[in-house]
Amino acid sequence: MFRFTGKVLSLTAASLMVTTAIVSAQDLAALEAAAKAEGQLTTIALPHDWCGYGAVIDGFKKKYPEITINELNPDAGSGDEIEAIKANKDNKGPQAPDVIDVGLSFGPSAKAEGLLMPYKVSTWDSIPDSAKDAEGHWYGDYYGVLSFQVNKDIVKESPADWADLLKPEFANSVALAGDPRASNQAIQGVYAAGLSKGAAAGEAAGTAGLEFFKELNAKGNFVPVIGKAATLAQGQTPILITWDYNALAGRDTLNGNPPVDVIVPKTGVVAGVYVQAISAFAPHPNAAKLWMEYLYSDEGQLGWLAGYCHPIRFNDLAKNGKIPQALLDKLPPAAAYEAAAFPTLDEQKASKEAISKNWDSVVGANVQ
């Protein structure tokens, strides 16, 4: 798992020590030296307009100019990232990722396959236990909640909750940001609608969500188009169900043309967590660990928040007064997130199966 050049052999003990234990300041200094000696970090699937990653990457480069970042396939999905690790187990070249950023369910499955290297960052204790592997193989990085992105040129009074989407004034207006037979974002949107009807978490909420969209479709309010910022701006999908960070970033991109409202519904608030991990076969293991230290530092976490993703240490940062008011002012009210439900892996699996397999027979809308 560990391969070092002659330049950093003297740091092997320190590197091994910080692999599974929370690092100290002395460990961090040794880690920085080892990472600089490696001189490179290979990332994958990090589009610069996702969660403020462009600024986060620039921040790391500024802090550690000795380390070159090799960015692979920015538009890849979580499954592609896992496959890249598998395909490059014996490859120490530029196509082998050091680190990954994947959906929650991919963390435990990748650990089970022996694909991840355990590492606990120095801020480990401020990451909620429910959002990390106890052994440090993966850990939550940020989350968003399902929201309504609204074109205010067309929709004069924004919907406040899921039930409002059924109103006649929203005919031919509501779309999902993906195909609910395949897209996690769309599946979670259906699931959230089910929770808003009072259904229990898991399969029951998935089934209830299907019934909601069946009614939405029957009323003529559902638009079977994969919604994006462009379709929202053009009026094809004036109400888009999407992660809040995508909606808020889209609001900025459109820059008032048209004006956009971003609403976190009153009920059925569902959070989606992504996780970070280091490849067990990382060609640059020390640079990978240093990258994690940066991401989970106050600076890195606020970088994600600037990109409208709630960092996993959000509560800790807020409690200690470390979030600039200017950042908070750009977000929906903090109270809107208090009721957020974080589906467990089992609940996600059960609801995903119910929704993806039964969408056609229950709702009957071919989203494309």
Phi and psi in degrees as a GROMACS rama.xvg file:
@    title "Ramachandran Plot"
@    xaxis  label "Phi"
@    yaxis  label "Psi"
@TYPE xy
-109.701  125.975  PHE-2
-131.94  122.304  ARG-3
-121.354  147.293  PHE-4
-80.1313  168.625  THR-5
-59.2846  -26.8721  GLY-6
-65.8115  -26.5098  LYS-7
-120.102  17.0794  VAL-8
-59.7715  -34.8457  LEU-9
-68.0716  -13.9554  SER-10
-100.63  4.2627  LEU-11
-56.753  -45.7751  THR-12
-61.0932  -43.6279  ALA-13
-64.3901  -40.8422  ALA-14
-64.978  -42.4072  SER-15
-62.8323  -37.3784  LEU-16
-65.1276  -40.0405  MET-17
-84.7707  1.63569  VAL-18
-67.6006  -41.4966  THR-19
-118.735  -5.83912  THR-20
-115.766  151.733  ALA-21
-63.2458  134.205  ILE-22
-79.3116  151.111  VAL-23
-100.899  174.072  SER-24
-60.4635  -38.6058  ALA-25
-65.5759  -43.0613  GLN-26
-59.4986  -42.3547  ASP-27
-63.8639  -39.0278  LEU-28
-62.5777  -41.684  ALA-29
-66.4738  -39.0975  ALA-30
-63.9288  -42.9546  LEU-31
-59.37  -42.9107  GLU-32
-63.7304  -43.2163  ALA-33
-66.4227  -39.7153  ALA-34
-66.0552  -41.1459  ALA-35
-64.7316  -33.8571  LYS-36
-67.3206  -35.827  ALA-37
-67.6819  -40.6093  GLU-38
78.0028  2.57914  GLY-39
-152.374  150.9  GLN-40
-135.036  130.882  LEU-41
-109.54  117.79  THR-42
-105.626  170.561  THR-43
-151.414  144.756  ILE-44
61.8854  45.0935  ALA-45
-122.477  79.3819  LEU-46
-64.4457  139.433  PRO-47
-67.7368  -21.0383  HIS-48
-95.3391  11.0073  ASP-49
-103.198  116.29  TRP-50
59.5579  24.159  CYS-51
73.4418  21.3145  GLY-52
-60.617  -30.4679  TYR-53
-58.5409  -46.4319  GLY-54
-71.2116  -34.2027  ALA-55
-64.3048  -45.3307  VAL-56
-62.6259  -42.0799  ILE-57
-63.4387  -36.6516  ASP-58
-64.0363  -40.4362  GLY-59
-65.8616  -42.8772  PHE-60
-61.0719  -40.3042  LYS-61
-66.4957  -38.6753  LYS-62
-75.229  -33.7383  LYS-63
-129.812  71.0183  TYR-64
-64.4837  -15.5349  PRO-65
-74.2296  -12.2457  GLU-66
-109.502  119.63  ILE-67
-84.7188  135.457  THR-68
-100.1  121.05  ILE-69
-100.319  110.462  ASN-70
-98.5176  115.551  GLU-71
-94.9944  139.444  LEU-72
31.9378  72.6526  ASN-73
-56.7526  -26.9086  PRO-74
-95.5794  12.1255  ASP-75
-69.5175  159.35  ALA-76
-100.796  176.105  GLY-77
-58.2012  -42.5415  SER-78
-61.3041  -37.6644  GLY-79
-64.014  -36.7094  ASP-80
-64.4627  -43.8264  GLU-81
-63.121  -42.4677  ILE-82
-64.5418  -33.4617  GLU-83
-65.318  -37.2339  ALA-84
-64.2827  -47.6623  ILE-85
-60.9605  -43.0029  LYS-86
-71.1635  -17.8922  ALA-87
-120.052  27.7307  ASN-88
-55.1635  -39.2054  LYS-89
-106.424  14.9682  ASP-90
-113.337  119.782  ASN-91
-102.198  17.3277  LYS-92
-86.7464  -169.383  GLY-93
-71.8283  -8.5377  PRO-94
-92.8623  0.794533  GLN-95
-95.519  113.271  ALA-96
-71.458  141.914  PRO-97
-86.6165  -36.7444  ASP-98
-135.466  156.856  VAL-99
-136.046  155.23  ILE-100
-130.101  107.177  ASP-101
-133.754  165.043  VAL-102
-61.8005  154.113  GLY-103
-50.2695  -44.0406  LEU-104
-65.8462  -22.2659  SER-105
-76.4097  -20.2625  PHE-106
-63.3815  -60.2288  GLY-107
-60.6767  -38.1263  PRO-108
-68.5218  -38.2735  SER-109
-68.2232  -36.8041  ALA-110
-62.1443  -44.755  LYS-111
-60.7832  -28.6804  ALA-112
-88.1093  2.53075  GLU-113
72.4636  29.0964  GLY-114
-97.5337  -5.28878  LEU-115
-119.543  145.881  LEU-116
-98.9066  126.047  MET-117
-71.737  138.79  PRO-118
-160.46  132.716  TYR-119
-112.735  118.671  LYS-120
-70.7441  165.243  VAL-121
-65.852  -21.605  SER-122
-97.6002  21.8107  THR-123
-51.7201  -43.1487  TRP-124
-65.3441  -21.4076  ASP-125
-90.7617  1.70345  SER-126
-89.6862  124.554  ILE-127
-55.307  139.269  PRO-128
-57.2658  -33.4373  ASP-129
-70.754  -11.6743  SER-130
-114.973  25.5465  ALA-131
-154.03  153.847  LYS-132
-78.5865  130.058  ASP-133
-57.5388  -27.5136  ALA-134
-92.1319  -4.04545  GLU-135
88.27  17.1513  GLY-136
-75.3108  -29.6024  HIS-137
-152.812  157.457  TRP-138
-156.11  139.275  TYR-139
-59.0911  143.715  GLY-140
-114.86  -44.3124  ASP-141
-157.716  167.585  TYR-142
-147.963  160.994  TYR-143
-134.473  171.503  GLY-144
-123.606  154.828  VAL-145
-68.4067  134.171  LEU-146
-137.341  171.888  SER-147
-105.996  118.72  PHE-148
-96.9936  122.442  GLN-149
-122.268  130.759  VAL-150
-81.2958  106.647  ASN-151
-76.4384  -12.0056  LYS-152
-69.0183  -29.7698  ASP-153
-103.306  -41.9903  ILE-154
-101.307  108.054  VAL-155
-77.9891  -34.8016  LYS-156
-120.557  109.576  GLU-157
-67.3566  143.85  SER-158
-66.2575  140.211  PRO-159
-99.3156  -18.4874  ALA-160
-153.193  170.872  ASP-161
-58.1892  -42.2248  TRP-162
-60.3995  -29.325  ALA-163
-64.0139  -26.7132  ASP-164
-64.0645  -16.8478  LEU-165
-84.9931  -5.46185  LEU-166
-67.1835  146.944  LYS-167
-61.7638  -26.2003  PRO-168
-69.6342  -9.0822  GLU-169
-105.757  28.0215  PHE-170
-59.3929  136.09  ALA-171
54.068  43.4738  ASN-172
-128.329  -25.6335  SER-173
-102.32  129.613  VAL-174
-135.395  157.295  ALA-175
-96.5632  156.077  LEU-176
-92.2821  41.2274  ALA-177
165.596  172.838  GLY-178
-88.2372  117.219  ASP-179
-67.0673  -2.04363  PRO-180
-88.7361  -9.3277  ARG-181
-145.043  -30.4714  ALA-182
-86.5556  126.471  SER-183
-62.1989  -40.0658  ASN-184
-60.8646  -43.3135  GLN-185
-69.2244  -41.2185  ALA-186
-59.4944  -43.249  ILE-187
-66.4729  -30.2144  GLN-188
-64.6264  -42.8099  GLY-189
-65.4777  -42.2414  VAL-190
-61.0745  -42.9066  TYR-191
-62.3565  -40.8089  ALA-192
-61.0692  -37.0941  ALA-193
-66.3476  -41.8087  GLY-194
-62.6796  -35.2697  LEU-195
-65.071  -21.0889  SER-196
-87.1464  2.97646  LYS-197
91.1052  9.1449  GLY-198
-71.9587  152.504  ALA-199
-70.1834  153.003  ALA-200
-60.8967  150.468  ALA-201
99.0126  -143.447  GLY-202
-57.9532  -39.0446  GLU-203
-60.3118  -42.73  ALA-204
-67.801  -35.7308  ALA-205
-61.8111  -44.8936  GLY-206
-65.0114  -43.0696  THR-207
-64.398  -36.0159  ALA-208
-64.6529  -39.8548  GLY-209
-60.9142  -40.8094  LEU-210
-65.2657  -37.4809  GLU-211
-61.2957  -48.2218  PHE-212
-71.6439  -25.593  PHE-213
-62.4145  -44.8756  LYS-214
-67.7562  -42.0715  GLU-215
-59.6585  -40.9052  LEU-216
-69.9338  -42.0823  ASN-217
-63.2807  -32.9954  ALA-218
-77.4467  -9.29573  LYS-219
82.9212  14.991  GLY-220
-90.1934  -22.7208  ASN-221
-85.626  133.14  PHE-222
-106.282  116.634  VAL-223
-80.4521  55.9417  PRO-224
-127.484  139.241  VAL-225
-71.1455  107.877  ILE-226
-75.4745  143.806  GLY-227
-142.393  174.121  LYS-228
-57.3517  -37.0119  ALA-229
-67.2529  -43.2983  ALA-230
-69.3464  -31.3198  THR-231
-66.8474  -46.2257  LEU-232
-64.8261  -35.6338  ALA-233
-77.8938  -10.4507  GLN-234
89.7879  1.46341  GLY-235
-70.7816  -35.8637  GLN-236
-133.27  75.77  THR-237
-67.2008  -16.4267  PRO-238
-125.82  117.983  ILE-239
-118.008  127.773  LEU-240
-89.5698  111.844  ILE-241
-153.631  165.323  THR-242
-59.3552  142.307  TRP-243
-58.8474  -36.1328  ASP-244
-68.6865  -32.9096  TYR-245
-70.3622  -38.6743  ASN-246
-65.6622  -43.5454  ALA-247
-68.6165  -40.4608  LEU-248
-65.2605  -38.5414  ALA-249
-64.219  -37.6081  GLY-250
-58.123  -43.7355  ARG-251
-67.3202  -42.3914  ASP-252
-62.0329  -41.3056  THR-253
-72.6383  -24.7194  LEU-254
51.8981  45.7007  ASN-255
85.1428  2.44842  GLY-256
-127.814  81.1628  ASN-257
-87.6127  168.279  PRO-258
-64.569  142.186  PRO-259
-124.839  138.016  VAL-260
-109.071  139.577  ASP-261
-120.559  116.949  VAL-262
-117.255  125.47  ILE-263
-89.4988  119.175  VAL-264
-60.992  157.453  PRO-265
-70.9594  -30.834  LYS-266
-129.087  169.241  THR-267
60.6174  41.8408  GLY-268
-86.8087  109.307  VAL-269
-113.453  128.498  VAL-270
-100.078  142.217  ALA-271
-117.565  124.141  GLY-272
-104.011  137.213  VAL-273
-106.562  159.55  TYR-274
-132.206  153.785  VAL-275
-103.179  153.062  GLN-276
-160.77  159.834  ALA-277
-108.438  135.186  ILE-278
-63.5944  137.31  SER-279
-64.3208  -16.5635  ALA-280
-115.182  22.2233  PHE-281
-55.1061  125.992  ALA-282
-66.5253  -24.1068  PRO-283
-128.133  70.7457  HIS-284
-63.4735  -34.7809  PRO-285
-73.3651  -39.5421  ASN-286
-63.0685  -36.1922  ALA-287
-63.3758  -43.346  ALA-288
-66.831  -38.6451  LYS-289
-66.0374  -37.9556  LEU-290
-58.4975  -43.5532  TRP-291
-64.2162  -40.6654  MET-292
-59.2813  -40.3212  GLU-293
-68.2103  -45.671  TYR-294
-60.8477  -34.923  LEU-295
-97.7644  5.52692  TYR-296
-76.4115  167.517  SER-297
-58.0486  -41.3757  ASP-298
-61.6768  -47.7946  GLU-299
-64.3521  -43.3895  GLY-300
-63.5478  -40.5689  GLN-301
-69.843  -26.0471  LEU-302
-63.6093  -41.6909  GLY-303
-66.577  -39.5617  TRP-304
-64.0492  -35.4723  LEU-305
-62.9667  -25.7564  ALA-306
-92.2958  13.2285  GLY-307
74.7559  11.7152  TYR-308
-94.3812  130.911  CYS-309
-73.2278  113.994  HIS-310
-67.1796  152.51  PRO-311
-62.786  -24.9134  ILE-312
-93.194  19.8542  ARG-313
-54.5812  -48.6125  PHE-314
-62.6364  -39.3096  ASN-315
-65.3204  -43.2744  ASP-316
-64.9735  -42.0934  LEU-317
-65.3583  -42.8127  ALA-318
-60.751  -33.912  LYS-319
-96.915  12.1704  ASN-320
64.0726  33.7593  GLY-321
-100.094  2.45607  LYS-322
-99.5298  117.595  ILE-323
-58.0347  138.305  PRO-324
-59.1284  -33.4052  GLN-325
-60.3001  -34.2749  ALA-326
-70.4049  -44.7466  LEU-327
-62.213  -34.7949  LEU-328
-66.4092  -21.7657  ASP-329
-86.2423  -7.80082  LYS-330
-101.144  157.831  LEU-331
-57.4406  158.729  PRO-332
-53.2066  140.108  PRO-333
-56.3783  -32.4688  ALA-334
-61.8155  -25.7584  ALA-335
-65.1801  -21.5907  ALA-336
-96.4133  -7.48415  TYR-337
-64.5809  -31.0689  GLU-338
-93.6828  12.1039  ALA-339
-61.1982  133.442  ALA-340
-97.202  134.083  ALA-341
-108.557  95.8939  PHE-342
-59.3557  138.12  PRO-343
-73.5046  168.336  THR-344
-61.3182  -40.2275  LEU-345
-64.7203  -40.8318  ASP-346
-65.7054  -40.6688  GLU-347
-62.6172  -43.5238  GLN-348
-62.7535  -45.4991  LYS-349
-66.1159  -43.1329  ALA-350
-71.336  -37.6234  SER-351
-60.4218  -44.2202  LYS-352
-63.688  -43.4554  GLU-353
-64.1261  -42.4343  ALA-354
-75.5649  -50.6823  ILE-355
-66.2596  -35.0886  SER-356
-80.5298  -26.6414  LYS-357
-112.22  1.39986  ASN-358
-56.7999  -48.778  TRP-359
-61.9582  -44.7205  ASP-360
-75.2588  -30.1821  SER-361
-91.4866  -51.2848  VAL-362
-89.7731  -45.4281  VAL-363
72.0872  26.7445  GLY-364
-112.485  121.107  ALA-365
-84.7898  94.7504  ASN-366
-78.2662  127.13  VAL-367
